[in-house]
Amino acid sequence: MIEQAVGRLLLLGPVVLGALGVSLALIVLLRPWFVRHAMARPNSRSSHRAPTPQGGGVAVVVATLVVAWGAVASSPAFLQGQGGQLMAVTAAVLLLVVIGAIDDMHTLPEAARLGVQCLAVGAVIVALPDEFRVLPQAPWWIERSCFLVGGVWLVNLVNFMDGIDWMTVVEIVPVTGALVVLGLFGAIDLLPTLVAAALLGGVLGFAPFNKPVARLFLGDVGSLPLGLLLGWLLLQLAGRGYLAAALILPLYYLADATITLARRISRREPIWQAHRTHFYQRATDNGLTVAQIVTRVFLVNVALAMLALISVAAQGVVVPLMLLTVAGMIVAWLLMAFVQRPAP
């Protein structure tokens, strides 16, 4: 086990560093173009006050894909019979890059966006092996339908949650870091571990430009494909029998976005319109700075990553469910803290 972990670390370490370098270099090269052609103007949903270039997600996605495919080309053992999945994920990610880039520059109808997202997620699901199951007790077609709905929701919620500086960074880094650790010890296959390592490096390359106060945003061109990549990686973890860990890792994002959506539906608010009612956005209205918010989210996500790692190591059903409950309590505490108004 230790020898396997060391061997995989020697393979994956250069992947993280390579993706970091490619992402960083691309941002430096492309940022002047973003400034000229892809400025995000403040609106009612915005947390920023001045026009800021967006589109940095292109660098993250390109770095992730280029380095991942480069690693596969140099060592085909990474594929482990999953070449079809990697091709489907790549095609789906590129489709979302295109639709996201168009939407960043010219707002698209919601139906068109949703249709393309369903197509992209559906392509990834179709590429899964027939024997791939998360809940084998459920009918196959119902499970696949749940994969589709969950995948589209994750694509959108990453976009919804990318509303303040560093928010996506403090989400993706702990999640992908935990997935890499799990992959080192064989809890997930080598290919998704490779993709997680490349995504980790790509996001780290973007991080210096997005730290508060941000000089560059991801844009839809980045948040949509990152949501798809994150969904595929978590699905790979769940498919290995670690459903609790796959839920624990993104639990803050899932809770904030899903509860907010449910509240808006209950109030009969148009859910497709921009708003500032996510818990992290309400925290800014209650006086917390962006740095204070993302620091709290990062620390909670590190705690969730640790709980997910323990749940995988524990095996069984009882302990993972207990850890999922603990994770829910931690996330609930953070959400309550965000909406608590300061004492007068």
C-alpha positions as CSV (number, residue, x, y, z in Angstrom):
1,M,0.0,0.0,0.0
2,I,2.8,2.5,0.9
3,E,4.8,1.6,-2.1
4,Q,1.7,2.1,-4.3
5,A,1.1,5.5,-2.7
6,V,4.7,6.6,-3.2
7,G,4.7,5.4,-6.8
8,R,1.5,7.3,-7.6
9,L,2.8,10.4,-5.9
10,L,5.9,10.4,-8.1
11,L,3.5,10.2,-11.1
12,L,1.0,12.8,-9.9
13,G,3.3,15.4,-8.3
14,P,4.5,16.6,-11.7
15,V,0.9,16.6,-13.0
16,V,-0.1,19.1,-10.3
17,L,3.0,21.3,-10.9
18,G,2.6,21.0,-14.7
19,A,-1.0,22.1,-14.6
20,L,-0.2,24.9,-12.2
21,G,2.5,26.2,-14.6
22,V,0.3,25.9,-17.7
23,S,-2.6,27.6,-16.0
24,L,-0.4,30.4,-14.7
25,A,1.3,31.0,-18.0
26,L,-2.0,31.0,-20.0
27,I,-3.5,33.6,-17.6
28,V,-0.6,35.9,-18.0
29,L,-0.8,35.6,-21.8
30,L,-4.6,35.9,-22.0
31,R,-5.4,38.5,-19.4
32,P,-4.8,41.5,-21.7
33,W,-7.4,40.0,-24.1
34,F,-9.8,39.4,-21.2
35,V,-9.4,43.1,-20.2
36,R,-10.3,44.2,-23.7
37,H,-13.1,41.8,-24.5
38,A,-14.5,40.1,-21.4
39,M,-15.2,42.6,-18.7
40,A,-17.7,41.7,-16.0
41,R,-19.7,44.8,-15.1
42,P,-21.2,45.0,-11.6
43,N,-24.9,44.2,-11.4
44,S,-27.5,43.5,-8.7
45,R,-26.0,40.1,-8.0
46,S,-22.3,41.2,-8.0
47,S,-20.1,41.4,-4.9
48,H,-17.5,43.4,-6.8
49,R,-17.7,47.2,-7.3
50,A,-15.4,47.8,-10.3
51,P,-15.5,46.1,-13.8
52,T,-13.2,43.1,-13.6
53,P,-12.0,40.8,-16.5
54,Q,-13.5,37.3,-16.6
55,G,-12.6,34.2,-18.5
56,G,-9.8,32.9,-16.4
57,G,-11.6,29.5,-16.3
58,V,-10.3,28.9,-19.9
59,A,-6.8,28.6,-18.5
60,V,-7.8,26.3,-15.7
61,V,-9.7,24.0,-18.1
62,V,-7.1,24.0,-20.8
63,A,-4.3,23.3,-18.2
64,T,-6.4,20.4,-16.8
65,L,-7.1,18.8,-20.1
66,V,-3.7,19.3,-21.7
67,V,-1.7,18.0,-18.7
68,A,-4.1,15.1,-18.2
69,W,-3.9,14.0,-21.8
70,G,-0.2,14.6,-21.8
71,A,0.2,12.3,-18.8
72,V,-1.9,9.7,-20.6
73,A,0.2,9.9,-23.7
74,S,3.4,9.4,-21.7
75,S,1.9,6.6,-19.6
76,P,-1.1,4.9,-21.1
77,A,-1.5,2.9,-17.8
78,F,-3.4,5.9,-16.5
79,L,-6.4,5.0,-18.7
80,Q,-6.9,1.5,-17.2
81,G,-9.6,0.8,-19.8
82,Q,-11.3,4.2,-19.2
83,G,-10.2,5.9,-22.4
84,G,-13.9,6.2,-23.6
85,Q,-14.8,8.0,-20.4
86,L,-11.9,10.5,-20.7
87,M,-12.8,11.3,-24.3
88,A,-16.5,11.8,-23.3
89,V,-15.5,14.0,-20.4
90,T,-13.2,16.0,-22.6
91,A,-15.8,16.6,-25.3
92,A,-18.4,17.5,-22.7
93,V,-16.1,20.0,-21.0
94,L,-15.2,21.6,-24.2
95,L,-18.9,22.0,-25.1
96,L,-19.5,23.7,-21.8
97,V,-16.5,25.9,-22.4
98,V,-18.0,27.1,-25.7
99,I,-21.5,27.7,-24.3
100,G,-20.0,29.4,-21.2
101,A,-17.8,31.7,-23.4
102,I,-20.7,32.7,-25.5
103,D,-22.8,33.4,-22.4
104,D,-20.0,35.5,-20.8
105,M,-20.1,37.8,-23.8
106,H,-23.7,37.6,-25.0
107,T,-26.3,36.4,-22.5
108,L,-28.0,33.2,-23.8
109,P,-31.6,32.1,-23.2
110,E,-31.9,29.8,-20.2
111,A,-33.5,27.0,-22.2
112,A,-30.5,26.9,-24.6
113,R,-28.0,26.8,-21.7
114,L,-29.9,24.1,-19.9
115,G,-30.2,22.1,-23.1
116,V,-26.5,22.1,-23.8
117,Q,-25.8,21.3,-20.1
118,C,-28.1,18.2,-20.4
119,L,-26.3,17.2,-23.6
120,A,-22.9,17.5,-22.0
121,V,-23.8,15.6,-18.8
122,G,-25.7,13.0,-20.8
123,A,-22.6,12.3,-22.9
124,V,-20.6,11.6,-19.8
125,I,-23.2,9.3,-18.4
126,V,-23.6,7.4,-21.6
127,A,-19.8,6.7,-21.5
128,L,-20.1,5.0,-18.1
129,P,-19.8,1.2,-18.2
130,D,-23.2,-0.5,-18.0
131,E,-22.0,-2.2,-14.8
132,F,-21.2,1.1,-13.1
133,R,-23.6,1.4,-10.1
134,V,-23.8,3.6,-7.0
135,L,-27.1,2.2,-5.7
136,P,-27.5,-1.3,-7.2
137,Q,-30.8,-1.7,-5.3
138,A,-32.4,0.9,-7.6
139,P,-33.5,0.2,-11.2
140,W,-30.7,1.0,-13.6
141,W,-32.7,3.6,-15.6
142,I,-33.7,5.5,-12.4
143,E,-30.2,5.6,-11.2
144,R,-29.0,6.9,-14.6
145,S,-31.7,9.6,-14.5
146,C,-30.6,10.7,-11.1
147,F,-27.0,10.9,-12.4
148,L,-28.3,13.3,-15.1
149,V,-30.3,15.5,-12.8
150,G,-27.5,15.6,-10.2
151,G,-24.9,16.3,-12.8
152,V,-26.8,19.2,-14.3
153,W,-27.5,20.6,-10.8
154,L,-23.8,20.4,-9.9
155,V,-22.8,22.2,-13.1
156,N,-25.2,25.0,-12.2
157,L,-24.5,25.2,-8.5
158,V,-20.8,25.7,-9.1
159,N,-21.8,28.6,-11.3
160,F,-24.2,29.9,-8.7
161,M,-21.7,29.7,-5.9
162,D,-18.9,31.4,-7.8
163,G,-20.1,34.8,-6.6
164,I,-17.2,36.2,-4.6
165,D,-13.4,36.2,-4.8
166,W,-11.7,32.8,-4.1
167,M,-15.0,31.0,-3.4
168,T,-14.4,28.4,-6.1
169,V,-10.7,28.1,-5.2
170,V,-11.5,27.3,-1.5
171,E,-14.0,24.7,-2.7
172,I,-12.1,22.9,-5.4
173,V,-8.7,22.8,-3.8
174,P,-9.8,20.8,-0.7
175,V,-12.1,18.5,-2.7
176,T,-9.5,17.7,-5.4
177,G,-6.7,17.4,-2.8
178,A,-8.8,14.8,-0.9
179,L,-9.5,12.9,-4.1
180,V,-5.8,12.8,-4.9
181,V,-5.0,11.5,-1.5
182,L,-7.7,8.8,-1.9
183,G,-6.3,8.0,-5.3
184,L,-2.8,7.5,-3.9
185,F,-4.1,4.7,-1.8
186,G,-6.3,3.2,-4.5
187,A,-9.7,4.3,-3.2
188,I,-10.4,5.6,-6.7
189,D,-8.9,4.6,-10.1
190,L,-5.8,6.1,-11.4
191,L,-7.5,8.1,-14.3
192,P,-9.9,10.1,-12.1
193,T,-6.9,10.6,-9.7
194,L,-4.9,12.0,-12.6
195,V,-7.8,14.4,-13.6
196,A,-8.2,15.5,-9.9
197,A,-4.5,16.3,-9.7
198,A,-4.5,18.2,-13.0
199,L,-7.6,20.2,-11.8
200,L,-6.0,20.9,-8.5
201,G,-2.9,22.3,-10.2
202,G,-5.0,24.3,-12.7
203,V,-7.0,26.0,-9.9
204,L,-3.9,26.7,-7.9
205,G,-2.5,28.5,-11.0
206,F,-5.6,30.7,-11.1
207,A,-5.8,31.4,-7.4
208,P,-3.3,34.3,-7.2
209,F,-5.3,36.3,-9.7
210,N,-8.6,35.6,-8.0
211,K,-7.6,36.3,-4.4
212,P,-9.5,39.2,-2.8
213,V,-9.6,41.8,-4.3
214,A,-9.8,39.7,-7.6
215,R,-8.0,40.8,-10.7
216,L,-9.7,38.1,-12.7
217,F,-12.8,35.9,-12.5
218,L,-13.5,32.4,-13.8
219,G,-16.5,33.3,-15.8
220,D,-19.2,30.9,-17.0
221,V,-16.5,29.6,-19.3
222,G,-14.8,28.2,-16.2
223,S,-17.5,27.5,-13.6
224,L,-19.7,25.3,-15.9
225,P,-16.9,22.9,-17.0
226,L,-15.5,22.8,-13.5
227,G,-18.9,21.7,-12.2
228,L,-18.9,18.9,-14.7
229,L,-15.4,17.8,-13.8
230,L,-16.2,17.9,-10.2
231,G,-19.4,15.9,-10.7
232,W,-17.6,13.2,-12.7
233,L,-14.8,12.9,-10.1
234,L,-17.3,12.6,-7.2
235,L,-19.3,10.0,-9.2
236,Q,-16.2,7.9,-9.6
237,L,-15.7,8.0,-5.9
238,A,-19.4,7.0,-5.2
239,G,-19.1,4.2,-7.8
240,R,-16.3,2.6,-5.8
241,G,-18.7,2.3,-2.8
242,Y,-17.9,5.6,-1.0
243,L,-21.2,7.4,-1.4
244,A,-20.9,9.1,2.0
245,A,-17.5,10.5,1.1
246,A,-18.8,11.7,-2.3
247,L,-21.6,13.6,-0.4
248,I,-19.4,14.9,2.4
249,L,-16.8,16.5,0.1
250,P,-19.0,19.1,-1.7
251,L,-21.6,19.3,1.2
252,Y,-21.2,23.1,1.8
253,Y,-21.8,23.9,-1.9
254,L,-24.7,21.4,-2.1
255,A,-26.3,22.8,1.1
256,D,-25.9,26.5,0.3
257,A,-27.1,26.3,-3.3
258,T,-29.9,23.7,-2.7
259,I,-31.4,25.3,0.3
260,T,-31.3,28.7,-1.4
261,L,-33.1,27.3,-4.5
262,A,-35.7,25.7,-2.3
263,R,-36.3,29.0,-0.5
264,R,-36.7,30.8,-3.7
265,I,-39.1,28.3,-5.1
266,S,-41.2,28.4,-2.0
267,R,-41.4,32.2,-2.3
268,R,-42.4,31.8,-6.0
269,E,-39.4,33.8,-7.1
270,P,-38.1,33.4,-10.6
271,I,-35.2,31.0,-10.0
272,W,-33.4,32.0,-13.3
273,Q,-33.0,35.6,-12.3
274,A,-29.8,37.0,-10.7
275,H,-30.1,37.4,-6.9
276,R,-28.1,37.9,-3.7
277,T,-29.7,35.4,-1.3
278,H,-27.1,32.6,-1.1
279,F,-25.9,32.2,2.5
280,Y,-22.4,33.5,1.6
281,Q,-23.9,36.5,-0.1
282,R,-26.1,37.2,2.9
283,A,-22.9,37.0,5.0
284,T,-21.5,40.0,3.1
285,D,-24.7,41.9,3.8
286,N,-24.3,41.1,7.5
287,G,-20.9,42.7,7.6
288,L,-18.4,39.9,7.0
289,T,-15.6,40.7,4.6
290,V,-14.9,38.5,1.6
291,A,-11.7,37.3,3.2
292,Q,-13.5,36.3,6.4
293,I,-16.2,34.4,4.4
294,V,-13.8,32.4,2.2
295,T,-11.6,31.6,5.2
296,R,-14.5,30.1,7.0
297,V,-15.6,28.1,3.9
298,F,-12.0,26.9,3.4
299,L,-11.7,25.7,7.0
300,V,-15.0,23.9,6.8
301,N,-14.1,22.3,3.5
302,V,-10.8,21.1,5.0
303,A,-12.8,19.6,7.9
304,L,-15.2,17.9,5.4
305,A,-12.2,16.6,3.4
306,M,-10.8,15.0,6.6
307,L,-14.2,13.5,7.4
308,A,-14.4,12.1,3.9
309,L,-11.0,10.5,4.2
310,I,-11.9,8.9,7.5
311,S,-15.2,7.6,6.1
312,V,-13.3,5.8,3.3
313,A,-10.8,4.4,5.7
314,A,-13.6,3.2,8.1
315,Q,-15.4,1.2,5.4
316,G,-18.8,-0.3,6.4
317,V,-22.0,1.7,6.6
318,V,-22.5,2.9,10.2
319,V,-19.3,5.0,10.6
320,P,-19.7,6.8,7.2
321,L,-23.3,7.6,8.0
322,M,-22.2,9.0,11.4
323,L,-19.5,11.1,9.7
324,L,-22.0,12.4,7.1
325,T,-24.2,13.5,10.0
326,V,-21.3,15.3,11.6
327,A,-20.5,16.9,8.3
328,G,-24.1,18.1,8.1
329,M,-23.9,19.6,11.5
330,I,-20.7,21.5,10.6
331,V,-22.2,22.9,7.4
332,A,-25.4,23.8,9.2
333,W,-23.3,25.7,11.8
334,L,-21.6,27.7,9.0
335,L,-24.8,28.5,7.2
336,M,-26.4,29.7,10.5
337,A,-23.3,31.8,11.2
338,F,-23.5,33.5,7.8
339,V,-27.1,34.6,8.2
340,Q,-26.8,35.7,11.8
341,R,-27.0,39.5,12.0
342,P,-24.4,41.2,14.2
343,A,-25.5,42.5,17.5
344,P,-26.4,46.3,17.5
